[in-house]
Amino acid sequence: MPVPTSEPGTINAAQPATNTTPRARAKFPLPFPRLESLRSRILAFAVAAALLPAGTMLGVFYSQNRSALEKKINEDLLSGSAQSARATGVWLRERLYDLRVFAGSDEVVITLDHGARVMSPSASPTQGRLRDYLVSLHERFSDFEKLMVLDLDGKVIATSAPEVTKVPLPPDWQQTLKSDNQIVGDAYWDPVSKRAKLIVAVPAQRADGRLLGAFAAELNLAPVQMLLRSFAPDSTGAIHLVNTKGAPIASSDGVSEGLIKSPLPPGTMKKLRERARAPFEYTSFWKRDVIGTLEYVPQVSWAVIAEISAEAAYLQVRRFRDVALGVIVFLLVAVTLAAYRLGRLISRPLDRLTKAAGEVAAGDLTVDLPPAPGGGEVGYLTDVFNHMVYRLRDGRAELDRVNETLRKKNEELELLSTTDSLTGLSNHRSLMQRLDDEVTRFKKDKRGFSVLVGDVDHFKQYNDAFGHPAGDEVLQTIAEIMRDSTRKVDCCARYGGEEFVIVLPDTSAADALDTAEHIRARVAAKKFSGRKMTLSIGVATFPEDADDAEAIIAVADEALYQAKREGRDRTVRAHRLKKTG
């Protein structure tokens, strides 16, 4: 039986140096910083001590700065929207008031009241006294692009313009005039003058209140644009005049055909109405991200939207944030470098000791630490560690010598347990194990084998005549001939006394007979010290001649004895052993 080379837990030179358990490896230092190490704790403490106060202070300043800026933005937007709404309402009321004054003149009322009796059948809207009256008004009031008088059918009976154009009034314009006393249309783009314009109208009626028609005007919205621009927050802000559907009427940024035809999305307009006078962030015209608020224009279905670019609004805050982050990064780098250098100075000797201890635990006893600079506790610990390693090294050398001796003894015992001491061939126990292995291999890959059983002829007479030493020499010589005549994969064994067995894997009956005949012929030709010796051999093949290990030996042995009966010094092929019972 093999003898253990060392006790459990001892350092064995035959074992790999890296054979450490997971529990032991888990205790060794890893190449990256860990909070368990002294250096990482110093670094973490220094970083926390620098960043927590600085980060808290800068965070408070940033929050206060942002809150103050948001408050100022809200105040500016609310002020701009409220003032713009009031100014726009005043401007519109003045224009409507002028129209009501114009509509109440005798020239307009008499013309509309008497109709065909005053005007000749051939009269044109661009001719006559009423037309002259409208032209004189247009010359004095520049906000009106043109003035028009309409009868109850909506027909233009007089205009200050050189041409008559259809006035875009709503279908129920008469009812609107009676209920609201005014009509304010939607803004539209005039491609001829390239201006945004607006149709407004007031009722023309007699003294008793009966409606005779309408006095309409086409307004130039350029003055509204100038008015809105005066209240705009700054170059990054804008004020828009829109109707309740979000369609632009005028803007401090100018009005274009594309802007008029691109109202705000219904969802955005709904939020603006719901959160009137409460600034919030949304996407405005031209897909701009803005902060804005809505204010209604008095006595008309208009609203003013004051807004400022969200990016520009928080530019100052972002700059402060960037500076604060820069300061924090600078502090982090500076503190980290300082803490790292301090940690190295403090923990470098301890790291050397830790690494050396890990190497010793892994089996490397060549570690030899230099003396620690400065001495102290670390220097004393280094000296103790080196002394411990020297003691372990001496013990390791002695243990290696003991292990080597045990290994050699084990090899000798192993050899003695599997080989014949006289011939050096495999013994009976090793032979039977090999036969079992070959049978098992056949069951797996269906590759057969052959067995030779040989016996020295008249060996007892030779032994009695020339003595046991001469007989032993014969057996040793025959064993050497068998080894030389077979392959390395073959098994040559001394079966007992002067009987030998050879196992030939992957060998057919014909090849086995050739090998047996070759061995027999070499033995017969060999000169021994006493006299000539011969060998009889029986040959059997698995599974043709037998189907188990013991049976194949029995069949080959039967063939051997047939060779003996036929006169010895010959080779005989066996026949399958018949089972009985």
ROFILO-496534 format. One record per residue (C-alpha): x, y, z; residue in one letter. Coordinates in steps of 0.05 Angstrom, whole numbers, plus 5000, padded with zeros to 4 digits. Example, Ala and Ser with C-alpha at 12.3 -4.5 7.8 and 13.67 -1.06 7.14 Angstrom:
ROFILO-496534
524649105156A
527349795143S
end
This chain:
ROFILO-496534
500050005000M
502650714985P
505251085046V
502951815056P
508652295043T
506652815095S
501752955150E
495653395134P
497154125143G
504754065133T
508654385075I
510353865024N
515354004969A
511953494924A
505553904925Q
504554504878P
506155174911A
499555464888T
495254934920N
491655394969T
484555334992T
479355864973P
478856065046R
486356195050A
486356584984R
480657015007A
485057285063K
490657505017F
490858224992P
487758364925L
491258814874P
485859354878F
484559804938P
479759544991R
476759895051L
479859345095E
486759615080S
489960185118L
491560565055R
484460535028S
481660765095R
486361365097I
484461535025L
476961455038A
477261885101F
481162435066A
476462445007V
470262455052A
473263005096A
474563435035A
468463304994L
462863295046L
463764015071P
465564285002A
459963914968G
454864115020T
456864855018M
456964874942L
450264504939G
447065014985V
449865594945F
447465274880Y
440465154908S
439965874933Q
442666164868N
437765744827R
431865934871S
433566684867A
434366634792L
427766264783E
424266794826K
427167354783K
425267004718I
418166894743N
417567624764E
420267874697D
415567414658L
409467604699L
411068344694S
412268304620G
405967904605S
401468344649A
404069004621Q
403668734549S
396568494560A
394369174588R
397869564533A
395069114478T
388169174507G
388769934509V
391269954437W
385469524413L
380269914453R
382770564423E
382170284353R
375170024367L
373270694399Y
375571064337D
371370594294L
365270714336R
366271464329V
366971384254F
360870924250A
356471444286G
357771994235S
351772254196D
355172084131E
355271344149V
348471294183V
344671684130I
347871284074T
346270614106L
339270834129D
336771114062H
340870634019G
338670653946A
334871313955R
341371683970V
346071303924M
345071293850S
344670623815P
351270733782S
354870923847A
361270553862S
364270383931P
370470743908T
366771373891Q
362171863925G
361872273988R
362171684035L
368371434001R
371572124007D
369872124081Y
373271444090L
379471674053V
380072294097S
379671854159L
384971384132H
389671954120E
389072194192R
389471504226F
395371094201S
393770464242D
388070314194F
390270004128E
383370124099K
376370304123L
369869994097M
362470074106V
358069464098L
350569384093D
346568844128L
347968364070D
355468444083G
356268814017K
361669364016V
358170013997I
364270454009A
371770354020T
377970774027S
381870283985A
382470363910P
379469673900E
373769303933V
375568643967T
371168164004K
371168264080V
372267604118P
366567644169L
363867054208P
357166764185P
353467024246D
356867704244W
350268084254Q
348667694318Q
355867804342T
355368554331L
348868584370K
351468164429S
358768384433D
358169064399N
364568894361Q
367868374316I
375368204323V
377667724269G
383667274265D
390467524241A
392367354169Y
398267474124W
397667964066D
402367714012P
402068383975V
404368834032S
407868254068K
404668454133R
400368134186A
393468444186K
386968394225L
379668554209I
375568904264V
368469184258A
363469564300V
355969644288P
353170224248A
346170384276Q
340970914281R
339571324343A
334070844363D
339070264363G
336769914299R
342669584264L
344069874195L
350669534178G
357869514200A
363769974199F
369969534188A
377369664185A
383569284166E
388769394221L
396269404211N
399268984268L
406269304263A
404769784321P
402869184364V
409468854347Q
413269484369M
409069514432L
410568784450L
417968874435R
418369434486S
416068954541F
420268344519A
424968104575P
431368124534D
434467874470S
433167144491T
425867274508G
419667414468A
412467624478I
407067344432H
399867584423L
395366984407V
388066814404N
384866294449T
386665744400K
394065914403G
394466224334A
399466804333P
396867514321I
403267904334A
410067784365S
415968184391S
420367744346D
416467944284G
410867604247V
411667174185S
406866774143E
409766134172G
408766364244L
401466554232I
400065874201K
403565494258S
399365554322P
401665254388L
399664524398P
392964454433P
396164094492G
401164654504T
395765184498M
391364804547K
396964784598K
398265524589L
390965684601R
390565224662E
397065504692R
395866234674A
400666704711R
404766094734A
411066044692P
413265344671F
417665014618E
414764794551Y
416364774476T
414265414440S
414265654368F
420165434325W
421064834371K
424565254424R
424865024497D
422465624537V
419765834604I
413466234596G
406866464624T
400066684597L
396067324612E
389267464583Y
387968124546V
381968484577P
375268514539Q
377668094480V
379067354466S
386567474463W
392267264508A
399467484516V
404866964525I
411467214555A
417166724549E
424766664555I
429466134529S
430365584580A
437665504561E
439066254569A
434966294633A
439265784669Y
445865974637L
448266324699Q
446265734743V
449765244696R
456065664698R
455865664774F
454664914773R
460564804725D
465065224769V
462764854831A
464064184797L
470864424776G
472564614847V
470163944873I
474163564821V
480363974837F
479463834911L
478263104897L
484663044856V
488863434905A
486363064966V
486862394932T
494162504913L
495962754982A
492262175016A
495361674968Y
502461914983R
501061915058L
497961215054G
504060945016R
508861225069L
504860905125I
502660255093S
508460065047R
512159665101P
505659335122L
504059165049D
510958835042R
509558415104L
502558235079T
505058035010K
510757625040A
506057275087A
501657085029G
507556804990E
509756395050V
502656135059A
502655934985A
509055524997G
514556004976D
519856005031L
525056404992T
522157055019V
527257495053D
524858195073L
529858765079P
530159125146P
524559635154A
527160365152P
526260725218G
525560095260G
519860135310G
514259635314E
514359495239V
521959375241G
521158885300Y
515458535263L
519858475201T
525558155241D
520757655273V
517757485205F
524657355174N
526656905233H
520156525225M
521456415151V
528556165166Y
525755655215R
520455435164L
525755385110R
530154915153D
524054495170G
522054485097R
528854215076A
528553665128E
521453495108L
523553455035D
528952955052R
523952525091V
518952575034N
524152364983E
525951765024T
518651575032L
517551664958R
523151184940K
520550684990K
513650744961N
516250624891E
520050014915E
513949744950L
509649884888E
514749524845L
515048934892L
507448874894S
506848834818T
513148484792T
516647824801D
523047904841S
527047394801L
525347564729T
522948284734G
516648094697L
509548244721S
507247774776N
500947364780H
496847914813R
498848444762S
497447944705L
490247814728M
488948554735Q
491448664664R
486948114638L
480848424672D
482649094641D
483148794572E
476348464580V
473249114603T
476449474544R
473548964496F
466549094523K
467549834508K
470849844439D
470349114416K
477949034406R
480348334425G
487048064449F
491147424451S
494547044507V
500946614505L
502146104560V
509245824558G
512645294601D
520145104602V
520944374580D
524443904631H
526044484677F
525744054740K
530943554714Q
535344154693Y
534544464762N
536143814797D
542143684752A
545444364751F
542744694814G
537845254830H
542545824810P
543045534740A
535445444738G
534446164759D
539146384704E
534846004653V
528546344677L
531847034676Q
534446914605T
527646684579I
524447294612A
529347744576E
527847414509I
520347524521M
521348254536R
525648354474D
520547984430S
514348374451T
511849094449R
511549594505K
503949524508V
504448774518D
504648464587C
509747924602C
508647574668A
511446994708R
505246574722Y
508646114771G
514945674774G
517445574703E
510845794671E
510146474635F
504146854607V
504147404555I
498147854540V
498148154470L
492848714462P
489848834392D
493148194366T
489947674322S
491046924329A
495746904269A
500047464296D
500047154365A
502546484335L
508146864299D
510247204364T
510046534402A
514046174349E
519246734348H
520146674424I
520445914421R
525645924366A
530046424404R
529746004468V
531545374429A
537445724396A
540146014462K
546145674494K
545545574568F
551045374617S
548244674628G
545044434564R
539944654511K
533144864536M
526444894499T
519745224509L
512644974496S
507345504483I
499745504480G
496146064443V
488946304455A
485046904428T
479547304462F
473747264449P
474346714396E
477046194445D
474046444511A
469647004538D
472747164606D
479547254637A
480046584673E
477446204614A
482446494565I
488146274612I
485045584617A
484345504542V
491545734529A
494045274584D
490344694552E
493844854486A
500444864524L
499444164551Y
497543924482Q
504244184458A
507543794516K
503843154494R
505943244422E
513343254440G
514843944470R
518844514438D
512844724396R
507145224392T
499845004392V
493645424375R
487945314424A
480645164408H
474645494443R
473345204511L
466644874512K
462345034572K
458844474610T
452644474651G
end
